[in-house]
Amino acid sequence: MNQPADFDQQLTDPRSEVREAALSALLLSEEDPLPHLKAIATCVRDTSDSLRIPALILLARIGVPAADYLLAALDPQQPENIRTIAASIIAGIGPPAASSVRELCRCLTSADENLRNAAAIALARIGESAVPSLRVMLQFQNQETVEAAVGSLAMIGRPAEACVPELEALAARSPLSLQLACAEALICITGQSERGLPLLLKLLEHSDPSLRKTVAERIAGLGETGHSAIPDLLRRAVDSDEGVRAAAVLTLGRIRAPHSRIISDVTERLTDASPEVRYAAAVVLSGYGADAGPALTALRHCLRDPEEKVANCAAGAIRMIEAPG
C-alpha cells in the first residue's frame, strides 16, 4: 500500500504514467488527499487531460484548502474545459475562494459560453467580495462579458446594491439582451419589481416574438413580485405568436396570479389553435384546484382533444379541481 511519502514522490515523478497511476490510486482509495495537496496541484499544470482532470477531481474532494491551488487551472493558457471545471469547483467552495475573483473575472472575457457561465456562478457563490471586481467588468466593451457580469451580480442579490446606478445607466444604453439582463438584475438586487419590471414590460411589447417569449419566461422567475405584470401577460396570452401565448399563460401560473384575475382568460386558451397553448392552459388551471372550478366545462371538452398530452393534462386538472378540500 502506498505511504504518504510514496504518493508525493510519484505525483512529482518525471514520468507521466507514474503520475497518472498515483492520481488514479488516490481517487480509488479512501485515503484523505489533503496531505498530498501540493503534489496533486503540480499535476494541474500538466499538458495532458489524463492528469489535469483527475487532479482537479482530487482538489474538489479536498475543498477549501485547495482554493488557492485552483488558480493555476484558471490560467488563460489552460484549455477552456479545464478552466470551466476549475470554476465549477470554486463555485462549490464559495466565499473562502475569494482569492480567485480576479482570475474568474478574466474567464468572463472568454469566447466560450460554458466558461463564462461557470465563472459567473462561481463569482456569485463567492458573493460580496466579488462585487467590486464585477462592478469594473460592467465597463467592458464586449457585450457577452458584461452580460455575464450582470448575471453574476443578479445572483449575488442584495450585497451587490452598490452596482444599481451602473446597472440603471447600462440598461438605458444597451442592446436588447443586455437591457433584459439589467432589468432582471435590478429586481434581484433591490428586491423591488418596480426597479426593473417597467423595462421588462416595454420589451414584452417588442416586435420580435422570440424576445417577447423570453421576457415572459423571465417574468415567471419573479414570483409574486411580478403581479403588476398581469395585465400585460394577459394581453400576450392572445399574442399572434403561439410560443408567446404559451409562455404568457404559463407565467401567469408561475407568478401565482390571483385566480379571480386570470381564470376566465386562461380558460379561453383551452380552445386555442395551438396544442402547446391549450396544454399550458390546462397546466395552469390544474395548479389552482377548486379555484379553477369555472373552467370545468371547458376542461371536459378537452378530454377529447386530439393532442394526447392536452387530454391527459385536462383529466388531471379536473381531478385536482374536484378533489375534496
C-alpha positions in Angstrom: 0.0 0.0 0.0 1.3 3.5 -0.8 2.6 5.6 2.0 2.1 9.4 2.0 5.7 10.0 1.0 5.3 7.5 -1.8 2.3 9.4 -3.3 4.1 12.7 -3.1 7.1 11.2 -4.9 5.0 9.5 -7.5 2.9 12.6 -8.2 6.0 14.6 -9.0 7.8 11.8 -10.9 9.0 13.0 -14.4 7.2 10.0 -16.0 3.6 10.9 -16.8 2.4 7.3 -16.5 3.7 7.2 -12.9 1.9 10.4 -12.0 -1.3 9.2 -13.7 -1.2 5.9 -11.8 -0.7 7.7 -8.5 -3.7 10.0 -9.2 -5.8 7.0 -10.0 -4.8 5.2 -6.9 -5.7 8.3 -4.8 -9.1 8.6 -6.5 -9.9 5.0 -5.9 -8.6 4.8 -2.3 -10.3 6.1 0.9 -7.2 8.0 1.8 -7.5 11.7 2.6 -5.9 13.5 -0.3 -5.2 16.7 1.8 -1.7 15.7 2.9 -0.8 15.5 -0.8 -2.3 18.8 -1.8 0.8 20.5 -3.1 1.9 17.4 -5.1 -1.6 17.0 -6.6 -1.7 20.7 -7.6 1.5 20.3 -9.6 -0.4 17.9 -11.9 -2.9 20.7 -12.8 -0.2 22.3 -14.8 0.4 19.2 -16.9 -0.3 19.3 -20.6 -2.4 16.1 -20.5 -6.1 16.0 -19.5 -5.5 12.5 -18.2 -3.5 14.2 -15.4 -5.2 17.5 -15.1 -8.8 16.2 -14.8 -8.1 13.6 -12.0 -6.0 16.2 -10.2 -8.9 18.6 -10.3 -11.3 16.0 -9.0 -9.0 15.4 -6.1 -8.8 19.2 -5.4 -12.6 19.3 -5.4 -12.6 16.5 -2.9 -10.1 18.5 -0.7 -12.3 21.6 -0.9 -11.5 24.8 0.9 -7.7 24.2 1.5 -7.4 23.7 -2.3 -8.9 27.1 -3.2 -5.6 28.9 -3.9 -4.2 25.9 -5.8 -7.1 26.0 -8.3 -5.8 29.4 -9.6 -3.4 27.5 -11.8 -6.3 25.8 -13.5 -8.0 29.2 -14.3 -4.9 30.4 -16.2 -5.8 31.6 -19.8 -3.1 29.2 -21.0 -5.2 26.3 -19.8 -7.8 24.7 -22.2 -11.3 26.1 -21.8 -12.6 22.8 -20.4 -10.0 22.8 -17.6 -10.8 26.4 -16.7 -14.6 25.5 -16.7 -14.1 22.6 -14.4 -12.0 24.7 -12.1 -14.6 27.4 -12.0 -17.3 24.9 -11.2 -15.2 23.5 -8.3 -14.6 27.0 -7.0 -18.4 27.6 -7.1 -18.7 24.7 -4.6 -16.1 26.3 -2.3 -17.8 29.7 -2.2 -16.6 32.7 -0.1 -13.3 31.0 1.0 -12.2 31.1 -2.6 -12.2 34.9 -2.7 -8.6 34.9 -4.0 -9.9 33.5 -7.3 -12.0 36.6 -8.1 -9.5 38.2 -10.4 -8.9 35.1 -12.5 -12.7 34.3 -12.6 -13.3 37.8 -13.9 -10.8 37.1 -16.7 -12.8 34.0 -17.5 -15.8 36.3 -18.2 -13.9 37.6 -21.2 -13.7 34.2 -22.8 -15.4 33.5 -26.1 -16.6 30.1 -24.5 -20.1 30.5 -23.2 -19.7 27.5 -20.8 -16.7 29.0 -19.2 -18.4 32.4 -18.8 -21.4 30.8 -17.2 -19.3 28.7 -14.8 -17.2 31.7 -13.8 -20.3 33.9 -13.3 -21.8 31.3 -11.0 -18.5 30.9 -9.1 -18.3 34.7 -8.6 -21.9 34.8 -7.4 -21.1 32.0 -4.9 -18.1 33.9 -3.6 -20.5 36.7 -3.0 -19.9 40.2 -1.7 -16.2 40.2 -2.0 -16.6 39.7 -5.8 -18.8 42.8 -6.2 -16.0 45.4 -6.7 -14.4 43.4 -9.5 -17.7 42.7 -11.1 -18.5 46.4 -11.0 -15.4 47.0 -13.0 -16.4 44.4 -15.6 -19.6 46.4 -16.3 -17.3 48.9 -18.1 -16.0 46.4 -20.6 -17.0 46.8 -24.3 -17.7 43.2 -25.0 -21.5 42.6 -24.6 -21.1 38.9 -23.7 -18.6 39.7 -20.9 -20.9 42.4 -19.5 -23.9 40.2 -19.6 -22.1 37.5 -17.7 -21.0 40.1 -15.0 -24.6 41.4 -14.8 -25.9 37.8 -14.4 -23.4 37.2 -11.6 -24.5 40.4 -9.8 -28.1 39.3 -10.1 -27.3 36.0 -8.4 -25.4 37.8 -5.6 -28.5 39.9 -4.9 -28.7 42.5 -2.1 -24.9 42.6 -1.4 -24.5 44.0 -4.9 -26.7 47.0 -4.2 -23.8 49.4 -4.8 -23.9 48.5 -8.5 -27.5 49.7 -9.0 -26.7 53.1 -10.5 -24.3 51.5 -13.1 -26.9 48.9 -14.0 -29.6 51.5 -14.5 -27.3 53.5 -16.7 -26.2 50.4 -18.6 -29.8 49.4 -19.2 -30.6 52.8 -20.8 -27.9 52.5 -23.5 -27.5 48.8 -24.2 -28.7 46.3 -26.8 -31.9 44.4 -26.0 -30.5 41.3 -24.5 -28.3 43.3 -22.1 -31.3 45.5 -21.2 -33.1 42.4 -20.3 -30.3 41.1 -18.1 -30.0 44.5 -16.4 -33.8 44.6 -15.6 -33.6 41.2 -14.0 -30.5 42.1 -12.0 -32.1 45.3 -10.7 -35.1 43.3 -9.5 -33.0 40.6 -7.9 -30.6 43.1 -6.2 -33.1 45.6 -4.9 -36.0 43.2 -4.2 -38.3 45.8 -5.8 -40.0 44.7 -9.0 -40.6 48.4 -10.0 -36.8 48.9 -10.4 -36.7 46.6 -13.4 -40.2 45.5 -14.3 -41.1 48.6 -16.4 -38.2 47.8 -18.7 -39.3 44.1 -19.0 -42.8 45.2 -19.8 -41.5 47.5 -22.5 -39.6 44.6 -24.0 -42.7 42.4 -23.8 -44.2 44.7 -26.5 -41.2 44.3 -28.8 -41.8 43.3 -32.5 -39.6 40.2 -32.2 -41.7 37.3 -30.9 -38.7 35.4 -29.6 -37.8 38.3 -27.4 -41.4 38.6 -26.2 -41.4 34.9 -25.3 -38.1 35.3 -23.5 -39.3 38.2 -21.5 -42.5 36.4 -20.4 -40.3 33.5 -19.3 -38.1 35.8 -17.3 -41.1 37.4 -15.5 -42.0 33.9 -14.4 -39.0 33.9 -12.2 -40.2 37.0 -10.3 -42.9 35.1 -8.4 -45.5 37.2 -6.7 -43.4 40.3 -7.2 -44.4 40.0 -10.9 -48.1 40.6 -10.2 -48.0 44.1 -11.6 -47.3 42.4 -15.0 -50.6 40.5 -15.0 -52.4 42.9 -17.4 -49.5 42.8 -19.9 -49.3 39.0 -19.6 -53.0 38.7 -20.3 -52.5 40.7 -23.5 -49.6 38.4 -24.5 -51.9 35.4 -23.8 -53.6 36.3 -27.1 -50.4 37.2 -28.9 -50.1 36.4 -32.6 -47.3 34.0 -31.9 -48.2 30.7 -30.2 -44.9 30.5 -28.4 -45.5 33.9 -26.8 -49.1 32.9 -25.9 -48.0 29.6 -24.2 -45.2 31.4 -22.3 -47.5 34.1 -21.1 -50.1 31.6 -19.9 -47.5 29.6 -18.0 -46.1 32.7 -16.5 -49.4 33.7 -15.1 -49.5 30.4 -13.2 -45.9 30.6 -12.1 -46.2 34.0 -10.5 -49.4 32.7 -8.8 -51.6 35.4 -10.2 -54.8 35.7 -8.2 -57.4 33.3 -9.6 -60.1 36.0 -9.8 -57.9 37.9 -12.3 -56.9 35.1 -14.7 -59.1 32.0 -14.6 -61.6 33.3 -17.3 -58.8 34.3 -19.7 -56.8 31.1 -19.2 -59.9 29.0 -19.7 -60.4 30.7 -23.1 -56.9 29.4 -24.1 -58.2 25.8 -23.8 -59.7 26.4 -27.3 -56.5 27.9 -28.8 -55.5 26.7 -32.2 -52.1 25.7 -30.8 -51.9 22.5 -28.8 -49.0 24.0 -26.8 -51.2 26.8 -25.6 -54.0 24.5 -24.8 -51.6 22.4 -22.8 -50.2 25.4 -21.0 -53.7 26.5 -20.0 -54.5 23.1 -18.6 -51.3 23.0 -16.7 -52.0 26.4 -15.1 -55.6 25.5 -14.3 -54.6 22.3 -12.6 -52.5 24.4 -10.2 -55.5 26.4 -8.9 -57.5 23.4 -7.6 -61.0 24.3 -6.6 -60.5 28.0 -7.5 -60.4 26.9 -11.2 -64.0 25.5 -10.9 -65.4 27.8 -13.6 -63.1 26.0 -16.1 -64.5 22.5 -15.6 -66.9 22.6 -18.6 -64.1 23.7 -20.9 -61.7 21.1 -19.4 -64.2 18.3 -20.0 -64.3 19.3 -23.7 -60.5 18.9 -23.7 -60.8 15.3 -22.7 -61.5 14.7 -26.5 -58.5 16.9 -27.6 -56.6 15.3 -30.5 -53.3 16.1 -28.7 -52.9 13.3 -26.1 -50.9 15.4 -23.6 -53.6 18.1 -23.6 -56.3 15.5 -22.9 -54.3 13.9 -20.2 -53.5 17.2 -18.5 -57.1 18.2 -18.7 -58.1 15.0 -17.0 -55.5 15.7 -14.3 -56.8 19.3 -13.9 -60.3 18.0 -13.4 -59.2 15.7 -10.7 -57.3 18.5 -8.9 -60.3 20.8 -9.1 -62.8 18.2 -7.9 -60.6 16.8 -5.2 -62.2 17.0 -1.7 -61.0 20.1 0.1 
